[in-house]
Amino acid sequence: MIHIIIGAMDGVSYDNIFDKLTENDVALFVEPIPHQFEKLKENVKKLSCKVILDNSVISDKIEDVVMAYVPEENKQHFEDFYRGCSSVIKFGKPLNRYLAKADESYLSYYQCKTITFDMLCEKYGFDQVDYVQVDCEGYDQKIVENIDLIKYKINTIKFEIHYIDNDFIEYFSNKWPQYKSQIIGADIIYEYTI
């Protein structure tokens, strides 16, 4: 199976994706924040499957974005879960609601260029993807609504519902009626049923 994990962070904190991977799988981890990406590189060494790492930001188009995050040297100023928060800046504020309220003097910023999901799949030669997970702190909807589930024969897609528009679940369900959804905690999971 081919797994794409977008917003992978360090691969293990606040997530159990490692437990789901077998030696026959391919796992593409996408994480833009440099220090998280370095931790991810170390953590994936324990996996038995084929691992691909990509230091990109996924969006619906190619554009320059700035991301905010809590650097290691400032993590003592925040509750533990802030380690898992990074966010694209829009209209001068992070999309992540916690970072948006944080003291800006403790945040770091990272400027990068985005790529699309199609570009990501083309880069690695994926024309079929079994599982997609998106955890992008306010950018999930922008990414998910631009993934063609049928084109890539995606069996399962999972993303956070914290920041999506109220009508997005209905829109997404109507767009992809061949998928059954279930909400588990802060995530919604769509699975192919036909």
N, C-alpha and C positions, 0 to 999 in steps of 0.2 A: 504494500500500500504506500501511496505517496501522501505525505502530510505536509501542509504549509502552515506554519505558525507565525502570524504577523503580530508584532509587538511582543516578542518572546521574552524580553527583559533578560534575566540570567538563566532562563530555562527551567528553573526549579522553584523559585520563590512564588508563592501564591498560585501555584499551578501544579497539576499532576500529569502533564503530557508525557513525561519520561516513562511513567508506569505503563502507558498504553503502547509504547513502541516495542516492536520485536526485531530480531536480527534481519528479517526479510523486508523491513520497511525502509523507506527513504524519508528523511525528515529535513525540510528546508526551514530554518529558523531565520526570521527577519527581525533585526533589532537595530535602530538607528543610534541610540545613545552610546557614545564611545566606552565609558567605563562599564556599562552593562554588557556591551558586546564583548569586552575582554573577559568578564566573568563567564559569559555564555561559552566562549571558546574553551575555557577550562572545564566547565561543567559537562559539556557534551562528550568529553573524552571517555566518560564512563558508559556511554551508550554503545550497544553492539550493532546498531543499524547504520546504514550509510547516512552521513550527516553533511548538509550543505549550510553554510553560514553566509548571510547577506546583510551588509551594513547599510540598509536603505530605509527610506520612508515611502510607504505606499499611499497613493492618493488616486483621485479620479482623473488626474491630468499631470503633465509635467509642469512643475512650478518650484520656485524657491520658497522655502518655509523656514521659520525659526522655531525651535523647540525649547521648552523650559524643563528643567529637572533639578532635583536636589543632589548636589555633588557629595561624594563620600565625606569630604571634610566638614560638611554642614549637617550631616544626618542627625547629630545629637540634638539639634534644635527642633526636631519633628518627631511625631509619633512614628512607629515602625513602618506602618503601611505606606508612608510617603516614599519609601525606597522604591516602591513599585509604580510611582507616579512619574510620568513624563508626558508632555503635552505639546501639541502644535499651538502656536500663538496666533490668535485671530483677533483683529480689532484691538491690539495692544494688550490682550490678556490671554493666559493659558485657557484652553477649552476645559481642561480638568478642573472641576469645581474646587478641589482642595488647593491646588497650586494657584488658582486664581485669587484665593484669599491669603496666600502665604506672603510673608515678608520678602519682597523682591531682592533684598540685599543678600538673602541666603540661597537664592536660586542661581543656576548657571544656564547659559543659553548656547544653543548649537544650531548653526545655519547649514542647511543642506538642500539638495534638489530632490524632488520626489520622482518616483516612477509609478506606472500603473500596474495593476495585477497582470494584465496581458503582457506587459514588458517583462515582468518578473518571470512569468511562465515561459516566454520566448527565450529569455536569457539562459534558462536551464533545460530547455527542450521538453517541457511538460505540455502534453496535449490532453492529459487526463490527470486529475487530482482526486484522491479519495476523500481527504479530510482537510478542511480549512478552518483555522481558528483565528479570530481577530480580537485583539484586546488592545485598543489604541486610544483609550482615555479621551473620548469625545470625537474621535475621527472614524469610529467604527462604521457609522451609517454611510459616510462619504465613500469608504472603501467597499463595503458590502453591496451597495446598490449598483456598483459598477462591475461586479463579478458575474459573468455569464455561467450560471450553474450547469446548464445543459451543454454548452460548448466544451467545458472541461470534465463533463461526466462526474461532477462532484456528488459523492454519496452523502456527506454530512458537512454542514457549515455551522459553526458556533460563534456567537458574538455577544458582547455585552449590551444590555438594554438601558444602562444608566442614562445615556445621553442621546438616545434616538428620539425622533419626533413621535408624538402620541399616535399618529396614524401610520407610522412606518411599518409596524408589524402587520397590519391589515393589508397595506399596499404590497409588502413583500410576499405575504401569503397568497394574495390574488395573482401576483405576477408568476409565482412558481407553485401552482396548485398540486403538482406531483410530489411536493414535499410536505411532510407532516411536522408540525412544530410542537415543542414543549419548552416551558420555562422552568429552569432549575436555578434557584437563587437569583443572581444578577445576570444570568446568561439565558439566551434563547438558542435552541438547537433545532435545526431543520434537517430532517433525514429523508432521503429519496425513498418513495414507497411503491413506485410502479415498476 
